[in-house]
Amino acid sequence: MKAVVVGGVAGGMSFAARARRLSEDAEIVVLERDRYVSYANCGLPYYLGGEIADRSSLLLHTPDSLAATLALDVRTGHEVLAVDRAARTVRVRELDTGREYDEPYDALVLATGASPVVPPLPGVDLPQVRVLRTVGDVDALSGLVDGGAGRAVVVGAGYVGLEAAEALHHRGLEVTVVELADQVLSPLDPEMARPVHEALLTHGIRLRLGVGLAGVRPAEQGPVADGTADSHPADDAGAAVVVDLADGSCVPADIVLLAMGVRPESTLAREAGLTLGRNGAVLVDEHLRTSDPAIYAVGDAVQLVEAVTGAPAVIPLAGPANRAGRAAADHLFGRSGGRTPVQGTAIVRVFDVIAAGTGRSEKALRAAGIPHHAVHLHPGHHAGYFPGARSVHLKVLFAPDGRLLGAQATGSEGVDKRIDVLATAIRAGMTVHDLADLELAYAPPFGSAKDPVNMAGFIGENVLAGDLTLWYADELDDLPADAVLLDTRSAREFAAGHLPGAVNIPHTQVRERLAELPRGVPVRVYCLSGFRSYLATRILRQSGFDDVRNLSGGLSTLRLALPDIALEREENLVR
Amino acid sequence: MKAVVVGGVAGGMSFAARARRLSEDAEIVVLERDRYVSYANCGLPYYLGGEIADRSSLLLHTPDSLAATLALDVRTGHEVLAVDRAARTVRVRELDTGREYDEPYDALVLATGASPVVPPLPGVDLPQVRVLRTVGDVDALSGLVDGGAGRAVVVGAGYVGLEAAEALHHRGLEVTVVELADQVLSPLDPEMARPVHEALLTHGIRLRLGVGLAGVRPAEQGPVADGTADSHPADDAGAAVVVDLADGSCVPADIVLLAMGVRPESTLAREAGLTLGRNGAVLVDEHLRTSDPAIYAVGDAVQLVEAVTGAPAVIPLAGPANRAGRAAADHLFGRSGGRTPVQGTAIVRVFDVIAAGTGRSEKALRAAGIPHHAVHLHPGHHAGYFPGARSVHLKVLFAPDGRLLGAQATGSEGVDKRIDVLATAIRAGMTVHDLADLELAYAPPFGSAKDPVNMAGFIGENVLAGDLTLWYADELDDLPADAVLLDTRSAREFAAGHLPGAVNIPHTQVRERLAELPRGVPVRVYCLSGFRSYLATRILRQSGFDDVRNLSGGLSTLRLALPDIALEREENLVR
């Protein structure tokens, strides 16, 4: 058996290593276009920012170490130009010498990855315009920083864009993030991404949301347009380039980092006539086989199945890539395998805020027309009576039958734990009832007797049982005209700022002050987090008020969803 | 509906609060013998140690706050003396006045909890001998510390005992922990508890394992026996009492804390003729109903079902107690519910070490005769190339069909997350194949593309597929006489200390040095963590060596299991 692997990073190298462990006899050749194999792709932004100080720690293996350990024939600087499926050979070019040769295979593994999206706009070929995908990319960016770059524009506010923005900020640059969507971190729902937005602003990162890139030009190319109110002052003194945005504004910069997502690198597969799926990704079965049974494909270039909805999914993440490589080797060497569904579990740290998600977002469920419920909560990451508890903003999405569809969390501690638990629960096909019943590790420094995940389950159960009906921040402007907006916080909290038009009955007084509320009209209740108002909704529902709803996540969520909301304070409108 | 609740802490108060939310009309009376209700039991050791500075933060609610919020009739200082099931009344004594009265009920909830085990030994009634269960207990202990206590003996090295030992150490006391078992933290397997053992020693806690308490006597009662080599010097100058141990040694002390576990407080239930289970715990069905359908029981006093084995279980933990209270209320008021299986998920922080477990330990599986496999691993808690990675010692137990049976983890970071994921996986009935396939949140500060939980799944899959056969540290003295013990670490690591009799072939040289190994004899391979030796076992297995086994968890686990092992260094034996 001779296996040839095209691409020597996550998925390809996982295949090769697993294949060797399963077969000492196999000949295993790994062809990598780049100079490096098996490097820590996900660590590149942290190396750029200086948090990973030692460049060599990114380089997990070399061809020599892989030969010694796993008897792999790893050839860097070798690009595969074409696949001859009939002959079962690949055409290879040795980049240093230009020499070309045919390499035969019994099994071929395409782990060609994905390449950063570079839109066909003026100036994207300027030397200041970079991407961040490889060791070479980070070396180039570091070189620009070391060369005195003072201002950076990062185009794209996804995971890589924000990690890079923080890194460049750490290196002392003035950073502007430009994003076409009207929020950062589009995989998350906007209210859940908002704490990241605020962390960026707090640390002096400038945000230009809802505007696209129009092009880049050398600064000396002509007069710079006046900055709009939202953009930088048009001060390009010393800046190398000017970034033009689609709204006519512009931003001077010494580095322009395009972090606009990635696109499957499937040229080889396409030219070989393999079946492609969405977005040009390679179509594979649950054993990672392409339409040619002698050819596997793994990693960012393939189309998998989304675990929650069963829809096709192209999710360029390291974890699924690694596991796919392993699964392909398992199949080739006769082990049971097959693990294609992906949830898109992902996490990012942006300054002191951590944001993570798994499964489908509410945006995605709405777009797909999938019926769902959403609950928001803000419990402490550990027992409130133990010092240092920090809020976890948690959102859980589930189907009308209770089955979990997705979860998102934002906060500063304990975010990764809750998302990992919820990712596991989603993988298991659990319901909100199961969440309520999970038995998680509790001691005061680590959690609560009722963990945030349990609490999400409790709320979900209440929704499904009809004991709790929620309203959402984005309904604020469309509340029924005759609705009573009831604030159940204390009089002092109410006085300090409440939703316009709200009346105040603290939750401890609801029972004796029922007569103050009109009958027969909708009541929309809220408090800070949703708990005191939940108690009030229970009292009202059982006291003859029929249409009573509780604000999901309370003012805490509403302020994230509607950051520009003007609260009313006694007689005065205040921000 | 009138519900009477006996006991106003975790389970009882969860019932009462949930009951009110489900029924505004119900009359809900909570009878609590103590002065306090709804206090943070699990926070008491941290308050004792000063980490929780504010005593009031332990007191989550008062009768007044519960009346205002939930319209509960909470009566502290009211002890229930008897249950008259025929009349559906309880006999109550108001402790301050001695007044007795009958309180009728439609539904009764016994949340009587558990009481610390106090063995019938001489001197346990001395004022220096205390337990730690209630706010009054912690006040008494704090009083002794404030009164100048300098030495403490903690009897029992379970969760509460160790938390209290650390707390007393923080308060400046010299602390000795006495434990009848030959390990600390008996719910864990000994090798997994060992890092906690070492943390205690590092911080100057004295450990007396494998010896029981014989009694306590006032220090002036007579001459103190000479300390044995393992015990304190017999210096009782100023000590209030002397603690006599079963081996004849003794330890002077000013505080003796009995932390020997708890016993269900089921006297009321027993005297009322309710069916009891193991250990005197109250037998309940999946809706927490006792043998009298008008009486529920929840919390530490009840016998539940162990989730993994289906065996009866009495597990006094806050999480299950809280959820049981909720489930009982759900059942009483017509919601679906029923959530009795418990896993015993628990966690403890002891100085800088965190130890946690869920499901069954290997000791427990062996004792129950349940077939199982065990794997050990020591991955970093996040990507190794990101600064600050710390090892998580992880042990996962699974059945021959792959189903998870238990997991334990010890370390300083990321322990709680992995145990929570594994607790969720166990609850879902997952297998090691499912662990291999979990899609957990990965960015360099949080995990690895192959998370420790995935890695455990990979190893488990290899074991089940027959690609990996393990040997264990406790087999070291019983290896086959003709076995070759093969150390696959580097020559330098080998020289610095290896297992007696081992030969060294670094894993990168195994292929070319096969001829050095005898054929037809067992080969027992090891390295530091088990990975390099795994690679070697795969080479050997595929090169005609039939009986090749890999040391589970490598020397890292072996040193935890056999802390007194004498490693061989070149020609010299060294510790």
Interface residues (C-beta under 8 A of the other chain):
Chain A: A10 R20 R21 L22 S23 E24 D25 A40 C42 G43 Y46 E51 I52 A53 S57 L58 L60 A68 T69 L70 A71 Y159 E163 A307 L317 A318 G319 P320 A321 N322 R323 R326 R335 S336 R339 V342 Q343 G344 T345 A346 I347 V348 R349 I354 A356 T358 A383 Y385 F386 P387 D416 K417 I419 D420 V421 A423 T424 A425 R427 A428 G429 M430 H433 D434 A436 D437 L438 E439 L440 A441 Y442 A443 P444 P445 F446 G447 A449 K450 D451 N454 F458 E461 A465 D467 H507 T508 R511 Y534 L535 R538 I539 Q542 S543
Chain B: A10 R20 R21 L22 S23 E24 D25 A40 C42 G43 Y46 E51 I52 A53 S57 L58 L60 A68 T69 L70 A71 Y159 E163 A307 L317 A318 G319 P320 A321 N322 R323 R326 R335 S336 R339 V342 Q343 G344 T345 A346 I347 V348 R349 I354 A356 T358 A383 G384 Y385 F386 P387 D416 K417 I419 D420 V421 A423 T424 A425 R427 A428 G429 M430 H433 D434 A436 D437 L438 E439 L440 A441 Y442 A443 P444 P445 F446 G447 A449 K450 D451 N454 F458 E461 A465 D467 H507 T508 R511 Y534 L535 R538 I539 Q542 S543
